[in-house]
Amino acid sequence: MTQNTYPRHLAVIGGLGRLASADLYNKLVKALAIRGETDRYRLTLEQQQFVRPLGSNLEPADAGQRALYLYDTINLLAQCQAEAVMLPCYISHTFMDELQAEMRVPILNMMTALVQHVERIGNPQRLGILCTSYVREKALFERYFPGKTLHFVPRKTHQDWVVPAIYGTHGLLTEQNNDAIGQLHLACNELIEHGAQVIIPGISEIAAVASTLAERGLPIIDAHQVYVDFSLAHRNLYRAPKFKLGIVGGIGPAATVDFMKKIVRSTCAERDQDHLCLIVDHNPQIPDRTANLIGDGADPTLALYSACKRLEANGASAVAMPCNTAHAYIARIQPSLSIPIVNMLSETVRHISNHYAGHKKIGLLATSGTITSGVYHDAAHGSAFELIVPDSEHQAMVMEAIYAIDGVKAGCTEGRCRQLLVNALEYLVERGATVVILGCTELPLILPEQLNFEVAGKPVVLMDPTAILAKHCVALGSQGVDQQSGPVSLSDFLCETGS
């Protein structure tokens, strides 16, 4: 199916209140039928049981266990490809921000729906709220309705009609609930007596019987119908959660740690929470990329793909691979992923074109696998500069600097490995290179990025693709999928920036 005809998958979490969720789901089905959009939505009602005592006259205030239950349930729905979740539970909305921060699937906000509805019906200033004491203590309605005069029932000095009407031995959740509607009617009358112009059911079970109370002439909002209309009308709410960067690590291990350090250094932050969320799949057992590309070494494609899929399953918005040679396998992997791999090589070429225009020859120090695969040359195709590489003698020096027993992959960054790398660098400079790409992520551990590194009396720019990738990923996190700024697609952002 094309994107325009593929049904949107909307899920309702029902285990927290079966009466409420059944009412919401029923109204959702009816609304789609009226709109003629039944075939455009796939609906799921998740009724996984959340156990709580009934008939005790005690309201539920188990927010901690509720949060864990929701985490597991929403992740289960994510595995079923749910596109958005509806959550008819006011207690859960008291910790909505914390919950959403951990979820890949967006949770449609019932309180936002109510705010917009109140504004649409004339924006009354005096609101009556039927809610539990827990919701009131958490100031949920004060947070969403600042400046409004709010009247709550129950009040400390008055009889509590609300909690027994829901959770008591004759409440709505029991079979003997004949008195429940009458008790709720009394609670609504008290709110009206104190000036409430509109009544909002701050308990989802009351929302399920709002139409019955409205038939008695009470000015109560059908919160579930409002929630349904809001969820179907606001397509832009079906957007990606907060940006999380997935990192395919272990290729190699030191380069992975170096890349993460560069992400931290590239982030303008005043506190821990200003940094990117990183998900790292660190697997040094991924077969050597160069051994496969230039010899008969094991193919790393499946291992790289498996790492990307694990990152995808854990909520990554994009994937970074701090290994130049591994980019030779992106063309095989990317078509089967739903999230993009940020191309370090393309970003490096773009950086050169933007900041070093006029440099005619760009040198490349990289593994023989990277050079043989031609991935840098492909990335540089059509650029205004010529990409040059070492001859076979000096390329052997680069490989020794990386793979020898005293090379960088063995943990050495000084001595012979450094001299071998400088020798290869001198060869490129003598051939006219004025900028040299350190095209293996371990090489900057030997020769860090520098703007004026002198070789044989000539200045040369040493360019670190890992640092360029880190800065670009930080930019993606702040600009590409900012949850608060709107429904920006990361893939669209990558297209706009030319990745």
C-alpha positions in Angstrom: 0.0 0.0 0.0 1.1 3.6 -0.5 1.5 6.0 2.3 -1.8 7.7 1.4 -3.9 4.5 1.7 -2.2 2.7 4.5 -4.5 2.6 7.5 -3.4 4.5 10.6 -3.0 2.3 13.6 -4.6 3.9 16.7 -4.6 2.0 20.0 -6.7 2.5 23.2 -5.2 1.3 26.5 -8.0 -0.3 28.4 -6.6 -2.2 31.3 -6.7 0.8 33.7 -10.4 1.1 33.5 -12.5 -1.3 31.4 -15.7 0.7 31.6 -14.0 3.9 30.5 -11.9 2.3 27.8 -14.9 0.4 26.4 -16.9 3.6 26.2 -14.0 5.5 24.5 -13.4 2.6 22.0 -17.2 2.5 21.2 -17.2 6.2 20.5 -14.1 5.9 18.4 -15.7 3.3 16.2 -18.9 5.3 15.8 -17.0 8.5 15.0 -15.1 6.7 12.2 -18.3 5.2 10.8 -19.9 8.7 10.7 -16.9 10.2 9.0 -16.7 7.3 6.5 -13.2 6.6 7.6 -13.5 3.1 9.0 -11.2 1.6 6.4 -8.6 4.3 7.0 -7.9 3.2 10.6 -6.7 0.1 12.3 -7.9 0.1 15.9 -6.6 -1.9 18.8 -8.2 -2.1 22.3 -5.6 -3.4 24.7 -7.4 -4.8 27.7 -4.4 -6.2 29.5 -5.5 -6.4 33.2 -4.2 -3.9 35.7 -5.2 -5.3 39.1 -6.6 -3.0 41.7 -9.1 -3.6 44.6 -12.8 -2.7 44.1 -15.6 -2.1 46.5 -13.3 -0.5 49.2 -14.4 3.1 48.8 -10.7 3.8 48.2 -9.7 5.7 45.1 -6.7 4.3 43.2 -3.5 6.2 43.8 -1.0 3.6 42.6 0.8 5.9 40.2 4.2 4.0 40.5 2.8 0.6 39.5 0.6 2.3 36.9 3.6 3.9 35.2 5.4 0.5 35.0 2.2 -1.1 33.6 1.9 1.6 31.0 5.5 1.3 30.0 5.1 -2.4 29.3 1.8 -2.1 27.6 2.7 0.8 25.3 5.9 -1.0 24.3 3.8 -4.0 23.5 1.6 -1.8 21.2 4.8 -0.4 19.6 5.8 -3.9 18.6 2.4 -4.2 16.9 3.2 -1.0 15.0 0.7 1.2 16.8 1.1 4.8 15.5 -0.5 6.6 18.4 -2.0 5.7 21.8 -5.1 7.0 23.5 -5.0 6.8 27.3 -8.4 7.4 29.1 -6.9 7.8 32.6 -6.5 11.1 34.4 -4.1 9.7 37.0 -1.8 8.6 34.2 -1.9 12.1 32.7 -0.4 13.5 35.9 2.9 11.9 34.8 2.4 12.1 31.1 5.6 14.0 30.4 7.8 11.4 32.2 6.0 8.6 30.4 6.1 10.1 26.9 9.9 10.7 27.3 10.4 6.9 27.5 8.0 5.9 24.8 8.5 5.6 21.0 4.8 5.8 20.4 3.1 9.2 20.9 0.4 9.3 23.6 -2.4 11.6 22.5 -3.1 14.0 25.4 -6.6 14.0 26.7 -6.1 17.2 28.7 -5.0 19.1 25.6 -8.2 17.9 24.0 -10.3 19.3 26.9 -8.5 22.6 26.8 -9.2 23.1 23.2 -12.9 22.0 23.6 -13.4 24.5 26.5 -12.0 27.3 24.4 -14.3 26.3 21.5 -17.5 26.4 23.5 -17.0 30.0 24.6 -14.1 29.7 27.0 -16.1 29.7 30.3 -14.0 30.9 33.3 -15.6 28.9 36.1 -15.1 25.1 35.7 -16.4 22.3 38.0 -14.1 19.3 38.3 -15.2 15.8 39.4 -11.9 14.1 40.2 -10.0 12.0 42.8 -8.0 13.6 45.5 -4.8 12.2 44.0 -5.5 14.1 40.7 -6.3 17.2 42.6 -3.1 17.0 44.8 -1.0 16.7 41.6 -2.7 19.9 40.3 -3.4 18.4 36.9 -6.3 20.7 36.1 -4.5 23.8 37.4 -1.6 23.0 35.1 -3.8 22.8 32.0 -6.3 25.6 32.9 -4.2 28.4 34.4 -6.2 31.5 35.1 -9.5 29.6 35.4 -11.6 29.4 38.6 -11.8 25.8 39.4 -14.3 24.2 41.8 -13.6 20.7 42.9 -15.8 17.9 44.3 -15.3 16.4 46.8 -14.4 19.4 49.0 -12.8 18.6 52.3 -15.7 20.0 54.3 -18.4 18.4 52.3 -19.7 14.8 51.8 -17.8 12.8 49.3 -20.3 11.6 46.6 -17.7 11.0 43.9 -15.4 8.3 45.1 -18.1 5.9 46.5 -20.0 6.4 43.2 -17.1 5.0 41.3 -15.1 2.7 43.5 -17.6 1.9 46.4 -19.5 -1.3 47.0 -22.4 0.1 44.9 -20.3 2.1 42.5 -20.2 2.1 38.7 -17.6 -0.6 38.7 -19.8 -3.1 40.5 -23.0 -4.8 39.5 -25.1 -3.1 42.2 -24.6 0.4 40.9 -28.2 1.8 41.1 -27.3 4.7 43.3 -24.1 5.7 41.4 -25.7 8.1 39.0 -27.7 9.7 41.7 -24.6 10.3 43.8 -22.8 11.9 40.8 -25.9 14.1 40.2 -25.6 15.4 43.8 -21.9 16.1 43.2 -22.6 18.0 40.0 -25.3 20.1 41.8 -22.8 21.1 44.4 -20.5 22.4 41.7 -23.2 24.3 40.0 -24.3 25.9 43.4 -20.7 27.2 43.7 -20.8 28.8 40.3 -19.4 26.2 37.9 -20.5 27.0 34.3 -19.3 23.7 32.9 -18.4 20.4 34.6 -15.5 18.3 33.5 -15.4 14.6 34.5 -11.9 14.2 35.9 -12.4 10.5 36.4 -12.7 8.4 33.2 -15.5 6.2 34.6 -17.6 9.4 35.0 -16.8 10.3 31.4 -18.4 7.0 30.4 -21.7 8.1 31.9 -21.5 11.8 31.0 -24.3 11.5 28.4 -26.6 10.0 31.1 -25.9 12.9 33.4 -26.3 15.4 30.5 -29.8 14.0 29.9 -30.6 15.2 33.4 -29.9 18.7 32.3 -26.4 18.9 33.8 -23.8 21.0 31.9 -21.2 18.2 31.8 -18.7 17.6 29.0 -18.5 14.2 27.4 -14.7 14.0 27.8 -14.4 10.8 25.8 -16.2 12.2 22.8 -14.0 15.3 23.0 -10.9 13.0 23.2 -12.1 11.0 20.1 -12.8 14.1 18.0 -9.5 15.6 19.0 -7.5 12.5 18.1 -9.1 12.0 14.7 -8.9 15.7 13.8 -5.3 16.4 14.7 -3.2 14.4 12.3 -0.1 16.3 13.2 -0.2 14.8 16.6 0.9 11.5 15.1 4.6 12.4 15.3 7.9 10.9 16.4 8.9 11.0 20.0 11.9 12.8 21.3 15.1 12.2 19.2 17.2 9.2 20.3 20.5 8.4 18.4 21.3 4.8 17.9 25.0 4.0 17.7 26.4 0.8 16.1 29.3 0.4 18.5 32.3 -1.9 18.7 33.6 -1.1 15.1 36.0 -0.4 16.7 35.6 -0.1 20.5 37.9 2.9 21.0 36.4 4.7 18.1 32.9 4.2 19.6 33.9 5.8 22.9 35.7 8.6 21.0 32.5 9.3 19.0 30.4 9.5 22.1 32.9 11.9 23.7 32.7 14.1 20.6 28.8 14.1 20.8 29.1 15.4 24.4 31.7 18.0 23.4 29.6 19.2 20.5 26.4 19.7 22.6 25.6 23.1 24.0 24.4 22.0 27.4 23.9 23.5 30.9 22.7 20.3 32.5 22.6 16.6 31.9 19.1 16.7 30.4 20.3 19.0 27.5 22.3 16.1 26.0 21.2 13.6 23.4 19.7 10.3 24.4 22.1 7.6 23.1 21.3 4.0 22.5 24.5 2.0 21.9 24.7 -1.6 20.6 28.4 -2.3 21.4 29.4 -5.5 19.6 33.2 -5.9 18.9 32.3 -9.4 17.4 31.0 -7.9 14.2 33.3 -9.4 11.5 36.1 -7.1 10.2 34.9 -5.0 7.4 38.2 -4.6 5.6 38.9 -8.4 5.7 35.7 -8.9 3.9 36.1 -6.2 1.3 39.6 -7.0 0.2 39.8 -10.7 1.1 37.7 -13.7 2.1 36.8 -12.6 5.6 33.3 -13.1 6.9 30.5 -10.9 5.6 29.5 -8.3 8.4 26.3 -7.3 6.6 24.0 -9.4 8.8 25.7 -8.4 12.0 25.5 -4.7 11.1 21.9 -5.1 10.1 21.1 -6.9 13.3 22.6 -4.1 15.4 20.6 -1.5 13.5 17.4 -3.5 14.0 18.0 -3.7 17.7 18.6 0.0 17.9 15.4 0.5 15.8 13.4 -1.8 18.2 14.7 0.2 21.2 13.4 3.5 19.9 16.3 5.0 18.0 15.3 7.9 15.6 18.4 7.5 13.5 21.5 5.4 13.4 25.2 6.4 13.4 28.0 4.1 12.5 31.4 5.5 13.7 33.3 3.3 11.2 34.1 4.6 7.7 34.5 1.1 6.2 31.1 0.0 7.5 29.5 2.6 5.3 30.2 0.2 2.3 27.3 -1.9 3.6 24.7 0.9 4.0 23.2 0.4 0.6 22.4 -3.2 1.5 21.0 -2.4 5.0 19.1 0.9 4.7 16.2 -0.3 2.5 15.1 -2.7 5.2 15.2 -0.2 8.1 12.4 2.2 9.0 14.9 4.8 10.4 17.8 6.4 8.5 21.5 5.7 8.9 23.2 9.1 9.0 26.0 8.9 6.4 29.3 10.1 7.8 31.0 10.1 4.4 28.3 12.3 2.8 28.5 14.7 5.7 32.3 14.9 5.4 32.1 15.7 1.7 29.5 18.3 2.3 31.6 19.9 5.1 34.6 20.1 2.7 32.4 21.7 0.0 31.0 24.2 2.5 34.1 25.2 4.4 37.0 24.4 2.1 35.8 25.5 -1.4 38.8 26.2 -3.6 40.9 23.3 -2.3 41.6 21.2 -5.4 43.1 18.1 -4.0 41.7 16.3 -0.9 43.7 13.4 0.5 42.2 10.3 2.0 43.8 8.1 4.7 41.6 5.1 5.2 41.6 1.3 5.4 42.2 -0.6 2.2 38.6 -1.8 2.5 37.2 1.7 2.4 39.4 2.7 -0.5 38.7 -0.5 -2.5 34.9 -0.2 -1.9 35.0 3.3 -3.4 32.5 4.6 -0.9 34.3 7.9 -0.4 34.8 8.4 -4.1 31.0 7.7 -4.6 30.2 10.3 -1.9 32.6 12.8 -3.5 31.2 12.2 -7.0 30.4 15.6 -8.7 32.4 17.6 -6.1 34.7 20.4 -7.2 37.8 18.7 -5.8 39.9 15.6 -6.6 40.1 12.8 -4.1 43.6 11.3 -3.9 44.8 8.2 -2.0 48.2 6.8 -1.1 50.1 4.5 -3.4 50.4 0.8 -2.5 53.6 1.3 -0.5 52.1 4.1 1.7 48.7 2.4 1.9 50.5 -0.6 3.5 51.9 1.9 6.1 48.3 3.1 6.9 47.2 -0.5 7.4 50.1 -1.2 9.6 49.3 1.9 11.7 45.8 0.5 12.2 46.2 -3.3 12.4 49.8 -4.1 13.5 50.5 -5.4 16.9 51.7 -2.0 17.8 48.9 -0.3 15.9 45.9 1.8 17.0 43.5 -1.1 17.2 45.9 -2.7 19.7 45.6 0.5 21.8 48.8 2.2 20.6 48.7 5.9 19.6 52.3 6.9 19.7 55.6 5.6 18.4 55.8 3.5 15.2 52.1 3.7 14.3 52.2 7.5 14.4 55.3 7.7 12.3 53.8 5.3 9.7 50.8 7.5 9.5 52.8 10.7 9.1 54.8 9.0 6.3 51.6 8.3 4.4 50.4 11.8 5.1 53.6 13.3 3.7 53.0 11.3 0.5 49.6 12.9 0.0 50.8 16.4 0.8 53.7 16.0 -1.7 51.1 15.1 -4.3 49.2 18.4 -3.6 46.7 17.5 -0.9 45.9 20.6 1.3 43.1 18.8 3.2 43.4 15.2 4.3 40.4 13.1 5.6 41.3 10.8 8.5 39.0 8.3 7.0 39.3 5.5 9.6 37.7 6.3 12.9 40.8 5.2 14.8 43.1 7.5 12.9 42.1 10.7 14.9 43.3 8.8 18.0 46.8 9.0 16.5 46.6 12.3 14.7 43.8 14.5 16.1 41.9 16.9 13.9 44.0 20.1 13.2 43.6 23.1 11.0 47.3 23.7 10.5 49.3 20.5 10.8 52.7 21.0 9.3 54.1 18.2 7.1 57.4 18.6 5.3 57.2 22.3 5.8 53.7 22.6 4.3 50.4 23.2 6.2 47.6 20.7 5.8 44.1 20.5 7.3 43.5 17.2 9.1 39.8 16.5 9.0 38.0 14.1 11.4 34.8 12.6 10.0 33.9 11.3 13.4 33.7 14.9 14.7 31.7 16.0 11.7 29.2 13.1 12.2 28.9 14.0 16.0 28.1 17.6 15.2 25.6 16.7 12.6 23.8 14.2 14.9 23.6 16.8 17.6 22.1 19.2 15.0 19.5 16.5 14.1 18.6 16.1 17.7 17.9 19.8 18.2 16.4 20.6 14.8 15.1 17.4 13.1 12.6 15.8 15.4 12.0 18.2 18.3 8.8 16.8 19.8 7.6 20.2 21.0 8.0 22.1 17.7 5.7 20.0 15.5 5.5 17.0 13.2 8.9 17.1 11.6 10.0 13.9 9.9 13.7 13.0 10.3 13.7 11.5 6.8 12.4 14.8 5.5 15.0 16.7 7.4 17.8 14.5 6.0 16.5 15.1 2.5 16.4 18.8 3.0 20.0 18.8 4.2 21.1 16.6 1.4 22.1 13.4 3.3 
